[in-house]
Amino acid sequence: MTAASELAVAVFAATIGGHLVDAPRSARFEAFRRAFDERAYLAELEQRGFRWLPRSSDAFPRRLGSVHDPPPGLFLRGAAGPELLERPSVALVGARACSEYGAEVAALLGREAAAAGVIVVSGLARGVDAAAHRGALAARPGSTVAVLGCGIDRDYPRAHAQLAAQIAEAGLVVSEYPPGVEPAPWRFPARNRIVAGLATATVVVEARERSGALITADLALDEGREVLAVPGEITSALSRGSNGLLRLGATPVTSAVDVLAAIGVEPAEPHVVEKPTGNAGLVLGLVADGAIGVDELARCGELSAADLAAALVELELAGLITHADGLYRAVVPQT
């Protein structure tokens, strides 16, 4: 299939609201193809700040091109070139309604992966996806790729328009769908194959049973890619899917080093952080043992309410702990 017909296939699929990988043998498509003005369409794309990368191009990412149903091409938005899609990469996926812990882990893994020069791929969704993108951006601009389940001109969810803009400043937002295509439920499983296809390995941070993240993991497994999962609480519905992957043999993630080892990348040199002393050091040591509430901190640390409050404020301002759902958690220092 030529580059011209690949673009025609992508645009035709959008006009009929269908999913196409190759040119259909139909009179309707032939009529569309003959009337389709590729040059004018590409000029309009360029004017709007978008690009088209056909599957037949040498620049098309090889990992995605090797899946059993690669898209006809990708529409690109952002400052980076398509070579970004060839870099060592990891897909970080998980629940939209994730826990605070899940968001923290996704941000940590995204940050550490990006610091080591790995591209973080995710779907711009709420929850784990957004946390992974933000973690990568915090470590290194241009280190993350967002894959859309709608037209390249859309930001979905709309609340993530600013996040998408930050990603595009030095990275890429990509979609197999041309401008004007609205999000639809069936498009997101199709999107997930691109997330998995672009990545060297896929990490599931938190996932319910029958989660879309599990679809991504299954697609990665089908292509012989590495799948990892973050262990979760056995009593939490948010962890049933990810814990199920572990039961089936997925590699457990105990730190970002596990993720980097799966794709053969060395972690970045750690940034030495000066440890607090006094009451703040005592409290940090307690929090480092696991998520803990204020009452237990006061009891274990044998601190007055005033001394404990001062220590917690000091640690939060230093970015060494976070507070959510009534619990304090230690933050792994940024590399």
Residue, then its C-alpha position, 0 to 999 in steps of 0.5 A: m500500500t502506497a503512502a497516498s492510499e495509507l492516508a486515504v484509508a485513515v481518512f476513509a475509516a474516519t468518514i465511515g466510523g470504522h476501524l481499518v488497517d488496510a485498504p478495503r476492496s469496495a467500490r465505496f472506497e475506490a470512489f473515495r480514493r479517486a476523489f481524495d486530494e492528498r496534497a490538499y489534505l496534507a497542506e491543511l494538516e501542516q497548516r494546523g500544526f499536524r503531520w502524517l507518518p505513513r506505515s510505509s515510511d522508513a521513519f515509521p516506528r519499527r516496534l509498532g510496525s511489527v504488530h499484527d494489525p498496525p495502523p495505516g499511519l500515525f498523525l503527529r502533534g508536537a515538536a519532536g520528530p518521529e525518531l522519538l518513537e524509536r527510542p527505548s520506551v515503556a508503557l505505563v498504564g492503569a486505572r483512571a480512578c486510581s488511588e493516591y498510592g497508584a498515582e504516586v507510583a505512576a509518577l515515580l516510575g515515569r520520572e525515573a524512566a525519563a531520567a534514565g533516557v527512556i520514553v514514557v508512553s501512555g494514553l493521556a487518561r485520568g489517573v495513572d496515565a496522567a500521573a505517568h506523563r507528569g512524572a516524565l515531564a518533571a524529569r525531562p521535557g520531551s520524554t513522553v508520548a501520549v496516544l489518543g483514542c480520538g482525532i489528533d486535534r482533540d484533547y481527551p479528556r478535555a481537562h488534560a488539554q494543558l497536559a497535552a500541550q506540555i507533552a507536545e512542547a518537546g514530545l509527541v501526541v499521536s493518534e491513528y485518527p485524523p482531525g475531527v474524530e470524536p472519542a468513542p468507547w470502541r476506539f480506546p481498546a484500538r488505541n491501547r494496541i498502539v500504546a503497547g505497540l510503541a513500547t518495549a515493555t508495558v507496566v500495569v500500575e493499578a487495574r481492576e478486573r476487566s480494566g482497559a489496562l489489562i487489554t494493553a497488557d494482553l496486547a503486549l503479551d501477544e506481541g512477545r513484549e515484557v509485561l510488569a505489574v505493581p503489586g497492590e493490596i489484596t483487599s483492594a478492587l483496584s489491584r485485582g487486575s494487576n495482582g492477577l497479572l502477577r499470578l499469571g507470571a508478570t514481572p513484579v515491580t518493586s522499584a523503577v530499577d525493575v522496569l529499567a532492567a526489563i528493557g536493558v537500561e541502566p538507572a540514572e545516577p541517584h541525586v543525593v538528598e540531605k536527610p533531615t535530623g531531629n524530629a523531622g528525621l524521626v518522623l521520616g523514618l517512621v513514614a518510610d516503613g509504610a503509609i501511616g496516620v497521624d495518631e500512629l505517628a504520634r504514638c510511635g514517635e512519642l512526640s507532642a502534637a505541636d512537635l509532630a505538626a512542625a515535623l510534618v510541615e517541614l517534611e512536606l515542604a521539603g517534598l519528602i512526604t505526601h499526605a492523602d486519604g488520612l495517611y502520610r507516605a514517603v516520597v522517593p527522592q528524584t534522580 
